Amino acid sequence: MTEANIHPLAIVDPNAQVDFSAHIGPFCIIGPDVVIGPE
């Protein structure tokens, strides 16, 4: 996973794939095997 704009209060599983252009806000929970593509 590259560096995305992930809020410190978000929980992102290490197996998730988050595009660097994504913005993950506070209190978001991204589970394992989730793929968030560009924009």
PDB file of N, H, CA, C and O in Angstrom:
ATOM      1  N   MET A   1       0.859  -1.181   0.000  1.00  0.00           N
ATOM      2  CA  MET A   1       0.000   0.000   0.000  1.00  0.00           C
ATOM      3  C   MET A   1       0.897   1.234   0.000  1.00  0.00           C
ATOM      4  O   MET A   1       1.806   1.355   0.822  1.00  0.00           O
ATOM      5  N   THR A   2       0.634   2.132  -0.917  1.00  0.00           N
ATOM      6  H   THR A   2      -0.104   2.034  -1.584  1.00  0.00           H
ATOM      7  CA  THR A   2       1.388   3.378  -0.937  1.00  0.00           C
ATOM      8  C   THR A   2       0.758   4.356   0.040  1.00  0.00           C
ATOM      9  O   THR A   2      -0.310   4.093   0.593  1.00  0.00           O
ATOM     10  N   GLU A   3       1.415   5.474   0.249  1.00  0.00           N
ATOM     11  H   GLU A   3       2.283   5.688  -0.199  1.00  0.00           H
ATOM     12  CA  GLU A   3       0.901   6.473   1.184  1.00  0.00           C
ATOM     13  C   GLU A   3      -0.340   7.154   0.609  1.00  0.00           C
ATOM     14  O   GLU A   3      -0.263   7.831  -0.416  1.00  0.00           O
ATOM     15  N   ALA A   4      -1.452   6.978   1.255  1.00  0.00           N
ATOM     16  H   ALA A   4      -1.514   6.428   2.088  1.00  0.00           H
ATOM     17  CA  ALA A   4      -2.693   7.663   0.894  1.00  0.00           C
ATOM     18  C   ALA A   4      -2.993   8.674   1.992  1.00  0.00           C
ATOM     19  O   ALA A   4      -2.332   8.686   3.030  1.00  0.00           O
ATOM     20  N   ASN A   5      -3.976   9.509   1.763  1.00  0.00           N
ATOM     21  H   ASN A   5      -4.513   9.500   0.920  1.00  0.00           H
ATOM     22  CA  ASN A   5      -4.398  10.472   2.774  1.00  0.00           C
ATOM     23  C   ASN A   5      -5.342   9.750   3.731  1.00  0.00           C
ATOM     24  O   ASN A   5      -6.557   9.758   3.532  1.00  0.00           O
ATOM     25  N   ILE A   6      -4.787   9.130   4.763  1.00  0.00           N
ATOM     26  H   ILE A   6      -3.800   9.124   4.925  1.00  0.00           H
ATOM     27  CA  ILE A   6      -5.558   8.341   5.715  1.00  0.00           C
ATOM     28  C   ILE A   6      -5.559   9.052   7.067  1.00  0.00           C
ATOM     29  O   ILE A   6      -4.505   9.295   7.655  1.00  0.00           O
ATOM     30  N   HIS A   7      -6.750   9.380   7.547  1.00  0.00           N
ATOM     31  H   HIS A   7      -7.606   9.183   7.070  1.00  0.00           H
ATOM     32  CA  HIS A   7      -6.885  10.073   8.826  1.00  0.00           C
ATOM     33  C   HIS A   7      -6.383   9.173   9.955  1.00  0.00           C
ATOM     34  O   HIS A   7      -6.579   7.959   9.902  1.00  0.00           O
ATOM     35  N   PRO A   8      -5.745   9.741  10.969  1.00  0.00           N
ATOM     36  CA  PRO A   8      -5.220   8.926  12.083  1.00  0.00           C
ATOM     37  C   PRO A   8      -6.295   8.140  12.837  1.00  0.00           C
ATOM     38  O   PRO A   8      -5.980   7.131  13.469  1.00  0.00           O
ATOM     39  N   LEU A   9      -7.554   8.578  12.785  1.00  0.00           N
ATOM     40  H   LEU A   9      -7.810   9.397  12.271  1.00  0.00           H
ATOM     41  CA  LEU A   9      -8.623   7.862  13.478  1.00  0.00           C
ATOM     42  C   LEU A   9      -9.262   6.770  12.617  1.00  0.00           C
ATOM     43  O   LEU A   9     -10.171   6.079  13.075  1.00  0.00           O
ATOM     44  N   ALA A  10      -8.798   6.608  11.381  1.00  0.00           N
ATOM     45  H   ALA A  10      -8.059   7.170  11.008  1.00  0.00           H
ATOM     46  CA  ALA A  10      -9.305   5.544  10.512  1.00  0.00           C
ATOM     47  C   ALA A  10      -8.575   4.244  10.831  1.00  0.00           C
ATOM     48  O   ALA A  10      -7.431   4.246  11.285  1.00  0.00           O
ATOM     49  N   ILE A  11      -9.263   3.137  10.581  1.00  0.00           N
ATOM     50  H   ILE A  11     -10.193   3.135  10.212  1.00  0.00           H
ATOM     51  CA  ILE A  11      -8.662   1.816  10.761  1.00  0.00           C
ATOM     52  C   ILE A  11      -8.579   1.168   9.382  1.00  0.00           C
ATOM     53  O   ILE A  11      -9.598   0.950   8.727  1.00  0.00           O
ATOM     54  N   VAL A  12      -7.353   0.861   8.947  1.00  0.00           N
ATOM     55  H   VAL A  12      -6.525   1.038   9.479  1.00  0.00           H
ATOM     56  CA  VAL A  12      -7.146   0.251   7.638  1.00  0.00           C
ATOM     57  C   VAL A  12      -6.377  -1.046   7.829  1.00  0.00           C
ATOM     58  O   VAL A  12      -5.266  -1.051   8.359  1.00  0.00           O
ATOM     59  N   ASP A  13      -6.979  -2.144   7.391  1.00  0.00           N
ATOM     60  H   ASP A  13      -7.881  -2.141   6.961  1.00  0.00           H
ATOM     61  CA  ASP A  13      -6.327  -3.448   7.491  1.00  0.00           C
ATOM     62  C   ASP A  13      -5.061  -3.454   6.625  1.00  0.00           C
ATOM     63  O   ASP A  13      -5.069  -2.908   5.522  1.00  0.00           O
ATOM     64  N   PRO A  14      -3.986  -4.060   7.110  1.00  0.00           N
ATOM     65  CA  PRO A  14      -2.741  -4.085   6.321  1.00  0.00           C
ATOM     66  C   PRO A  14      -2.875  -4.834   4.998  1.00  0.00           C
ATOM     67  O   PRO A  14      -2.042  -4.648   4.110  1.00  0.00           O
ATOM     68  N   ASN A  15      -3.895  -5.675   4.840  1.00  0.00           N
ATOM     69  H   ASN A  15      -4.571  -5.827   5.562  1.00  0.00           H
ATOM     70  CA  ASN A  15      -4.094  -6.404   3.585  1.00  0.00           C
ATOM     71  C   ASN A  15      -4.963  -5.641   2.593  1.00  0.00           C
ATOM     72  O   ASN A  15      -5.189  -6.122   1.482  1.00  0.00           O
ATOM     73  N   ALA A  16      -5.454  -4.467   2.968  1.00  0.00           N
ATOM     74  H   ALA A  16      -5.271  -4.077   3.870  1.00  0.00           H
ATOM     75  CA  ALA A  16      -6.258  -3.648   2.059  1.00  0.00           C
ATOM     76  C   ALA A  16      -5.339  -2.952   1.060  1.00  0.00           C
ATOM     77  O   ALA A  16      -4.182  -2.657   1.360  1.00  0.00           O
ATOM     78  N   GLN A  17      -5.875  -2.695  -0.133  1.00  0.00           N
ATOM     79  H   GLN A  17      -6.815  -2.934  -0.377  1.00  0.00           H
ATOM     80  CA  GLN A  17      -5.141  -1.955  -1.158  1.00  0.00           C
ATOM     81  C   GLN A  17      -5.830  -0.610  -1.349  1.00  0.00           C
ATOM     82  O   GLN A  17      -6.946  -0.540  -1.864  1.00  0.00           O
ATOM     83  N   VAL A  18      -5.158   0.453  -0.929  1.00  0.00           N
ATOM     84  H   VAL A  18      -4.251   0.396  -0.511  1.00  0.00           H
ATOM     85  CA  VAL A  18      -5.727   1.798  -1.012  1.00  0.00           C
ATOM     86  C   VAL A  18      -4.857   2.623  -1.952  1.00  0.00           C
ATOM     87  O   VAL A  18      -3.658   2.783  -1.722  1.00  0.00           O
ATOM     88  N   ASP A  19      -5.473   3.148  -3.017  1.00  0.00           N
ATOM     89  H   ASP A  19      -6.447   3.018  -3.203  1.00  0.00           H
ATOM     90  CA  ASP A  19      -4.740   3.973  -3.973  1.00  0.00           C
ATOM     91  C   ASP A  19      -4.242   5.249  -3.303  1.00  0.00           C
ATOM     92  O   ASP A  19      -4.886   5.774  -2.395  1.00  0.00           O
ATOM     93  N   PHE A  20      -3.084   5.746  -3.760  1.00  0.00           N
ATOM     94  H   PHE A  20      -2.560   5.320  -4.498  1.00  0.00           H
ATOM     95  CA  PHE A  20      -2.492   6.941  -3.147  1.00  0.00           C
ATOM     96  C   PHE A  20      -3.377   8.171  -3.289  1.00  0.00           C
ATOM     97  O   PHE A  20      -3.215   9.134  -2.539  1.00  0.00           O
ATOM     98  N   SER A  21      -4.314   8.158  -4.242  1.00  0.00           N
ATOM     99  H   SER A  21      -4.446   7.376  -4.851  1.00  0.00           H
ATOM    100  CA  SER A  21      -5.186   9.326  -4.436  1.00  0.00           C
ATOM    101  C   SER A  21      -6.424   9.290  -3.536  1.00  0.00           C
ATOM    102  O   SER A  21      -7.206  10.241  -3.523  1.00  0.00           O
ATOM    103  N   ALA A  22      -6.605   8.208  -2.791  1.00  0.00           N
ATOM    104  H   ALA A  22      -5.970   7.436  -2.801  1.00  0.00           H
ATOM    105  CA  ALA A  22      -7.792   8.076  -1.935  1.00  0.00           C
ATOM    106  C   ALA A  22      -7.672   8.952  -0.695  1.00  0.00           C
ATOM    107  O   ALA A  22      -6.572   9.229  -0.219  1.00  0.00           O
ATOM    108  N   HIS A  23      -8.812   9.379  -0.183  1.00  0.00           N
ATOM    109  H   HIS A  23      -9.706   9.154  -0.570  1.00  0.00           H
ATOM    110  CA  HIS A  23      -8.890  10.130   1.065  1.00  0.00           C
ATOM    111  C   HIS A  23      -9.773   9.337   2.019  1.00  0.00           C
ATOM    112  O   HIS A  23     -10.976   9.207   1.797  1.00  0.00           O
ATOM    113  N   ILE A  24      -9.173   8.810   3.078  1.00  0.00           N
ATOM    114  H   ILE A  24      -8.195   8.916   3.259  1.00  0.00           H
ATOM    115  CA  ILE A  24      -9.894   8.004   4.059  1.00  0.00           C
ATOM    116  C   ILE A  24     -10.100   8.869   5.295  1.00  0.00           C
ATOM    117  O   ILE A  24      -9.135   9.286   5.935  1.00  0.00           O
ATOM    118  N   GLY A  25     -11.354   9.136   5.627  1.00  0.00           N
ATOM    119  H   GLY A  25     -12.138   8.797   5.108  1.00  0.00           H
ATOM    120  CA  GLY A  25     -11.687  10.050   6.713  1.00  0.00           C
ATOM    121  C   GLY A  25     -11.689   9.393   8.081  1.00  0.00           C
ATOM    122  O   GLY A  25     -11.481   8.186   8.203  1.00  0.00           O
ATOM    123  N   PRO A  26     -11.929  10.206   9.117  1.00  0.00           N
ATOM    124  CA  PRO A  26     -11.957   9.684  10.486  1.00  0.00           C
ATOM    125  C   PRO A  26     -13.097   8.684  10.671  1.00  0.00           C
ATOM    126  O   PRO A  26     -14.163   8.811  10.069  1.00  0.00           O
ATOM    127  N   PHE A  27     -12.848   7.706  11.504  1.00  0.00           N
ATOM    128  H   PHE A  27     -11.982   7.603  11.994  1.00  0.00           H
ATOM    129  CA  PHE A  27     -13.818   6.674  11.878  1.00  0.00           C
ATOM    130  C   PHE A  27     -14.165   5.704  10.745  1.00  0.00           C
ATOM    131  O   PHE A  27     -15.077   4.892  10.896  1.00  0.00           O
ATOM    132  N   CYS A  28     -13.450   5.774   9.606  1.00  0.00           N
ATOM    133  H   CYS A  28     -12.709   6.434   9.484  1.00  0.00           H
ATOM    134  CA  CYS A  28     -13.647   4.791   8.538  1.00  0.00           C
ATOM    135  C   CYS A  28     -12.961   3.491   8.932  1.00  0.00           C
ATOM    136  O   CYS A  28     -11.912   3.499   9.575  1.00  0.00           O
ATOM    137  N   ILE A  29     -13.560   2.387   8.544  1.00  0.00           N
ATOM    138  H   ILE A  29     -14.412   2.380   8.021  1.00  0.00           H
ATOM    139  CA  ILE A  29     -12.970   1.073   8.785  1.00  0.00           C
ATOM    140  C   ILE A  29     -12.855   0.372   7.436  1.00  0.00           C
ATOM    141  O   ILE A  29     -13.860   0.096   6.780  1.00  0.00           O
ATOM    142  N   ILE A  30     -11.619   0.087   7.029  1.00  0.00           N
ATOM    143  H   ILE A  30     -10.803   0.312   7.561  1.00  0.00           H
ATOM    144  CA  ILE A  30     -11.347  -0.580   5.763  1.00  0.00           C
ATOM    145  C   ILE A  30     -10.839  -1.979   6.095  1.00  0.00           C
ATOM    146  O   ILE A  30      -9.777  -2.133   6.698  1.00  0.00           O
ATOM    147  N   GLY A  31     -11.593  -2.988   5.704  1.00  0.00           N
ATOM    148  H   GLY A  31     -12.456  -2.863   5.213  1.00  0.00           H
ATOM    149  CA  GLY A  31     -11.289  -4.365   6.073  1.00  0.00           C
ATOM    150  C   GLY A  31     -10.268  -5.020   5.159  1.00  0.00           C
ATOM    151  O   GLY A  31      -9.771  -4.406   4.214  1.00  0.00           O
ATOM    152  N   PRO A  32      -9.963  -6.286   5.458  1.00  0.00           N
ATOM    153  CA  PRO A  32      -8.984  -7.031   4.658  1.00  0.00           C
ATOM    154  C   PRO A  32      -9.526  -7.308   3.255  1.00  0.00           C
ATOM    155  O   PRO A  32     -10.732  -7.451   3.056  1.00  0.00           O
ATOM    156  N   ASP A  33      -8.622  -7.377   2.303  1.00  0.00           N
ATOM    157  H   ASP A  33      -7.642  -7.261   2.465  1.00  0.00           H
ATOM    158  CA  ASP A  33      -8.936  -7.696   0.904  1.00  0.00           C
ATOM    159  C   ASP A  33      -9.807  -6.645   0.219  1.00  0.00           C
ATOM    160  O   ASP A  33     -10.366  -6.913  -0.845  1.00  0.00           O
ATOM    161  N   VAL A  34      -9.932  -5.451   0.807  1.00  0.00           N
ATOM    162  H   VAL A  34      -9.478  -5.233   1.671  1.00  0.00           H
ATOM    163  CA  VAL A  34     -10.662  -4.347   0.173  1.00  0.00           C
ATOM    164  C   VAL A  34      -9.719  -3.658  -0.808  1.00  0.00           C
ATOM    165  O   VAL A  34      -8.541  -3.459  -0.510  1.00  0.00           O
ATOM    166  N   VAL A  35     -10.241  -3.293  -1.979  1.00  0.00           N
ATOM    167  H   VAL A  35     -11.198  -3.454  -2.222  1.00  0.00           H
ATOM    168  CA  VAL A  35      -9.459  -2.566  -2.980  1.00  0.00           C
ATOM    169  C   VAL A  35     -10.164  -1.243  -3.241  1.00  0.00           C
ATOM    170  O   VAL A  35     -11.316  -1.225  -3.674  1.00  0.00           O
ATOM    171  N   ILE A  36      -9.474  -0.137  -2.979  1.00  0.00           N
ATOM    172  H   ILE A  36      -8.538  -0.152  -2.628  1.00  0.00           H
ATOM    173  CA  ILE A  36     -10.000   1.200  -3.266  1.00  0.00           C
ATOM    174  C   ILE A  36      -9.125   1.784  -4.360  1.00  0.00           C
ATOM    175  O   ILE A  36      -7.950   2.078  -4.142  1.00  0.00           O
ATOM    176  N   GLY A  37      -9.710   1.948  -5.542  1.00  0.00           N
ATOM    177  H   GLY A  37     -10.664   1.708  -5.719  1.00  0.00           H
ATOM    178  CA  GLY A  37      -8.970   2.405  -6.706  1.00  0.00           C
ATOM    179  C   GLY A  37      -8.837   3.913  -6.753  1.00  0.00           C
ATOM    180  O   GLY A  37      -9.242   4.615  -5.827  1.00  0.00           O
ATOM    181  N   PRO A  38      -8.264   4.403  -7.844  1.00  0.00           N
ATOM    182  CA  PRO A  38      -8.041   5.847  -7.979  1.00  0.00           C
ATOM    183  C   PRO A  38      -9.351   6.623  -8.030  1.00  0.00           C
ATOM    184  O   PRO A  38     -10.333   6.200  -8.639  1.00  0.00           O
ATOM    185  N   GLU A  39      -9.326   7.762  -7.375  1.00  0.00           N
ATOM    186  H   GLU A  39      -8.528   8.106  -6.880  1.00  0.00           H
ATOM    187  CA  GLU A  39     -10.438   8.706  -7.315  1.00  0.00           C
ATOM    188  C   GLU A  39     -11.720   7.993  -6.991  1.00  0.00           C
ATOM    189  O   GLU A  39     -12.772   8.626  -6.897  1.00  0.00           O
TER     190      GLU A  39
END
